[in-house]
Amino acid sequence: MKIVFLTGLLITALFSFAQPRVDDIINAKEVERIERVLASDAMRGRKAGSPDINEAAEFIAEEFKKIGLQPLQGNSFLQEFIMIRPKLIKVKAELDGQEVSAQNIIVNTFDKELKIDQKSGYNIEYVKAGESLGARVSEILKAKKNMIVFVDPGFSANFPRLAAFSGQGFATEKDRNTIVYILGNYEPKEFSIKAENSLEESNYSNVVGVLPGKSKKDEYVVFSAHYDHLGIGKPVNSDSIYNGANDDASGTTAVVMLAKYFKALANNERTIVFAAFTAEELGGYGSRYFSKQFDPPKVIAMFNIEMIGTESKWGKNSAYITGFEKSDMGSILQKNLEGTGFIFYADPYTEQQLFYRSDNATLARLGVPAHTISTSKMDSEPNYHKVSDEIGTLDLQNMAMIIKSIALSSRTIVGGKDTPTRVRVEELR
């Protein structure tokens, strides 16, 4: 009787310390619950900067609170920031006394009023015939200096596109450089350029929760997705709501469920950061702001999850990893899934440069093994950026399997046993 009693105590103890079953936490029923909220018509397409996306942010924040995560900073899960968008009101330029047509001038500045001449200390650059406009502009932007750039008239067809580089800027960036592009073959000795801007401010919020690590608290593993989409658009068959069930409510659902799983597991040696980004559809501003809050060497890995609601080109129980060859993270994940039947493939759509087009890109360019996991068939995804991207088009069972596979494959990284190799920044374009 004594032996039986002790055995019973042992069994009870083993069960009390048993790790939670992944199927009990990550399953199609829970996937559907979260998806139905994020992709509902009530969210009106979750457009960044709109009142509609605020409801989605509050829902995600409440999920993080229920799970028991901690805010990254302060007492709110909302990581708020302000973006400034400049809008050119008027511009006038004279080169050696000759006035230049306003349509041949593009001003990228965050100053309300701009007055410059040959004494202002601006660098003079040229984009010459036969050069790559894109490559030269990339070099000019990386220099981060005040410049006047004269662009050869042969680029007149693409010249208007340079206005897009004015984009938006973070309100916290006080000292942004100014670039003035002028179309034409000029080498002026004297010049005068005057411009007026209006500056529009927009408020945005990421949603960020943290699960502190045990022995390696200062090392971070990030699970992320963007929760914004396109909002309300032109009606198609009387439907004008771009629900974004796959893009990217599916990834956001995965982030919430992974948070719930790792909180229940309670054995993460490294600190895990769960982030739902805003403004991905506008240019990745949410992830860019988020990345500024971290010292890149301390970010061990980033799992960005984008559009996992449909089967990959290989069918069920599979997904691909962008930039697979740029670190050994994909190999680590696949090794941890041996015997499960699930396979992580290399990105088959390399010509589309997906590694640089999602929220992993900012940290990847800083050397972090930051990759995006997806199943989206980018050459034939029928509902991509359409009003038809609704929950009824998703395979919820397969989606749950993908999330479980991410959870299981990442445990050695979260647990501090594996450290992926860094992305070599010099190899990035």
N, C-alpha and C positions, 0 to 999 in steps of 0.2 A: 504493500500500500504506500509505503514511504517513497519507493522508487517511482511508482506511478504518479504520485503527487508531485515529485521533483520534475519528472518528465513533463507533466502538465504545465508547471511553472515555466519550464524552458521553452515549450512551444508558445505559451502566451507571450513570453519575452521576445521571442523571435518575430512573432507577428506584430508586436507593438513597435519594433524597430525596423520592420520591413519597409522597403522603399515603395512609394506609390506606383501603381501600375499606370503606364502611360495611356492605355486605352480608357481608363476610368476618367482621365482628365481631358484628353484630346480625342474627340469623337465627332462624328457627323452631326449629331444632335446639337452639340455646343457650337460647332461651326455655323450651323444654320441660325442659331439664336443671335449670334453677333452680326452675321451677314445681313439678316433681315432688318436690323436696326440701321446699320451703316448705309445699306443700299436702298432704303425705303424711299418712296416718293416724298415723304415728309422732310427728308434731308435735302431735297431739291438739288441734288448733284454736287453738294459739298464744295462749291467754288471758293477758292482761297480769297480771303478778304471780304466775303459776304457774310451777312448775319446767319445764313443757313449752316455754314461750316462750324459755327460756334456750338450748335447743338451736338454735332458729331464730336467735337473736342470735349464737351462736358460728359458725354457718354463714355468716351475712352478714359477720361480722368476718373470717373466713378468706378469703372472696371478696375483700374490700377489701385484705387483706394480699397475696394473690396478684397482684392488679392492680398493686399498688405505691403505693397511697394512703398518706397519713400520718394518724395520729390527730389529732383536733382539739386535744386537750390531753393531756399526759403521754405514756404509751407504750401506751395501750389504746384500741381503737376503741369500747369501751363507755363511753357517757356515763351514769354512774350517778347516781341521785337517790332520795331517800326522800320518800314521801308520808305525811301524817298524816290519819287519818280520825277525827273526833270522834264519839262515841256517847253520847247523853244518858242518864244513869242515873236522875236524879230532878231535879225542879224544883218550887219553891214561890214564889208571888208573892202579896203583900198590897198592896192599893191603898187608902189611907186606912182601914186596918184591916180591909178586906174581902178574903178569900182568893179567888183566881181559880182556876177549874178548870184542872188541869194540861193537859187536852186543848186548851185555848185559849191555850196558851203554846208558842212555838217559840224555841229558843235556838240561835243560830249563833255559837259561840265555840270557840276552840282552847285555852282555859284548862281545867285539870282541875277547878278549883273557882272558882265565880263568886259574889261577894257585892256587890251594888250597891244604892244607895238614892238619894234626891234630892240627896245631897251628893257623889255620885260624878262629876259633871260630864258625864253622858251627855246628848246631844241628844235632844229629844223631837220625834217626827214623827208625822203622821197620814195615813192613807189613807182619804179620805172617800168617802161614797156618791156614785156618778156618775163617779168618777175611774177611770182605767185602772190596775188593780192591777199589771199587768206593767210599765207605764211608770213608775209610782211606785217600784216595787221596784228597777228599773234605776237610777233617779236615786239612790236610797238606797245601793245598792251602790257606785256610782261615787264617792260622797262619801268613802268609806273612813274613816268616823268611828264612834265608839262611840255607839249609838243605842238608844232604846226606841221602837218603832213601834206605835201603836195603829191597828188595822185595823177598819173598819166591819163590823158583823155581817152586812151584805149580801154579804160575800165569804166567808161561812162554808164554802161548797162548795169553794172553791179554796184556802182557808187552809192545809190540810195540805201543799199543794205547796211552800210556802215552806221546808219542812224540807230540800228538795233543795239549797237554796243553801248549806247548811253544807258539803256535798261533802267534798272532800279539799283539803289545803293542803300546800305544800312545806315540808319541815322547815327549810329555810334562811330561811323567812319568820318571823322571831321575833316581830314586832310586828303581829299581825293584829287588826283591829277586831272588836268584838263587837256583834251586833245581836240584840235581843230583840223578837220580834213578839208582841203580845197582842191577841186578838180581842175587841172590845167598844168601846163608846163611853165612854171614861174620860178624865178630866182631873184626875188625882190631885195633891194637894198633898204627900202623903207616900207613899212606897212602899218596899217591901223585896223584892228578888228574889234567890233563892239557887238555885244549880244545881250539879250534879256531872256530870262527863264522864269517860269512859274514852277514851284516845287510842291508836288502833291504828296501827302503822307498817307500811308496805309498801315493798319495794325494787323499783325499776324501772330499765330500761336502754334508752336509745336506742343506735343503732349509727351512728357518724359517722366518715366518712373525708374527707380533704382532698387536693385537687390544687392546690398553690400556683401562683399566677399569676406572670407574668413582669414586665411593666411596671406592673401595677396590682394589686399583692398585697393592698392594703388595701381592695379592692372585692370583694364576694362575690356569687356566683351560686349559688343553692341548688337542688338537685334532691332531691325528697323523696317519701316514701310512708310509710304506716304498715304495720308487719309483724304487729301483733297482730290477733286476731279473737275469736270468742266462746267458744272452748274446747269443753267437753263439755256437752251439753244433754239435753233430753228426747228419748228415742229416737223416730225416725220410720222405720217399716219396718225395725226393728232397727239402724238407724244413728243413733248419738248424737254423732258427731264433726262439728263445724262447721268444715270444712276451710278455708274462706275462700280458695279458689283465685282468684276474681276480686276479692274484698274482703279484703285488698288485697295478696295475694301477687303479683298481676299488676303492681301499681304498684311493689312492692319489687323484682321481677324487672327492671323497667325501670330503676330506679335503679342496680342492679348493672351492667347492660349499658351504660348511659350512662357510668358510671365507667370501664369497660373501653375504651369508644370514645374518650373524651376523653384518657385516659392515652396511648393509642396515637397520637392526633392530635398531642399534645404542643405545642400552640400557643396555649394559653389565656392571654390577657393578664391576665384577672381570676382570682382564686382561686375554685375551684369546691368547694362543700361538698356531699357526698352523705350524706343522712340517712335512716335507717329509724327511724321513730318508734314508740314503744310507747304503750299506753293511749289510743289514739284512740277506741276503742269505749267507754271509761270516761268520756270528757269532754275528750279532747284534751290530756291532761296532758303527754305526751311532747313535743309541739310547743311547748307553753307553756314548759316548762323550757328547751328548746333555744333559743327566741327570746330568753330572758333573757341568753344568753351573747354576744349581738351588739349593737352599736350600730346601730339601725335605718337611719340615713342611709347606712351603709356597705354595706347589703344592697341590691344593684342590682336583683335580680329573684329570684323564687322560683317554680320549676316544681314544683308538688305534683301527684302522679300517683295517681289514685284510680279503680280499676275500669275497666281498658281491655281486658279479656279477651273482651268480646262486641262485636258490631257496634253502632254507634250507630243512631239512628232514621233516619239518611240512608244507612245501609249501610256497605260497606267503604270504606277510605281516607278516613275522616273521624273527627273527634272534636269535642268542644265545650270551651269555656273558660269557667269561672265568672267572673262579674264582668267580662265582656269589655269593657263600656263604662266601667269605672272607671280604666283606664289604656290606653295605646296598645300594650301588650305584644302583644296578640293580632294587631294589624295588622302589627307587625314580623315576627312569626312567619309570618303568611300571605304577606307579601311575599317572605320568604326561601324559600318553597315554590313560587313561581311556576314553572309548567311541569312540576311533579311529579304533578299530578292529585290531590294530597291537600288537603283543606280543613279548616280550623279554623272551626267555627261558634260563634256566641254561645250561651250556655246557654239551652236551650228550656224549662227547668223553673224559671223564676225564682220562681214561687209557693212553691217548696219551700226557698227561701233557701239554696241549696247553697254559695254563696260564704262563708257564715258557719258552715257545718256541717262543714268539713273542716280539715285541719291548716294550711292557708294563712291562716286567719282571724286568728290572733294577730299575725303580722307585718303583715298587711293593715291591721289596725286601728291600726298604728303608722306607716302611710304607705307601706309597701313594696309595689311592684307584685307582689303574691303571689297567684297564681291556681292553681286546680285544673284539670287536664286529665283528661277522662273520656269514656267512651262509654256509660256505664250508662244504660239507659232507665228512669228513675226512676219512671215511671208504669206500667211493665209488665215489670220485670226479674224473671223467674220464680224465680231462685235466690237472690235477695238475702236475706241473714241466714237461710238455710236450710241443712240438712244436705246438700242437693243441690248446693251451690256447690263443685263438684269440677272437677278439671282436664279431665275429659271434656266439660264444657260450654263450654270455651273455644275460640276460633278463634285458634290459635297463629300462623298465617301472618299474619293481619290484625294481631294483636298486635305482631308483629315490625315490620310496616310502620308502625304508630303510633309505636313507639319510635324507629325510624329517622327518622321525620318530626320528632319532638321534637329529636333530635340535630341534624339539618340546619337546622331552623328557628331553633335557639337559638345557632348558631355566631357570629353577629354580636354578640350580647350577651356571650357568653363571651369573644369576641375583642376586646371593648372598643370596637367600632365603633358599636354602638347602645346607647342608655340609655333604657329605658322611662320614661314619665312616672310620677310618684308618684301613689299613691292619695290622694285628698283626704279626710283623716280626718273633717272636718266633715260630709261627705256620708254617712258610715257611720252606721248606726243604733246 
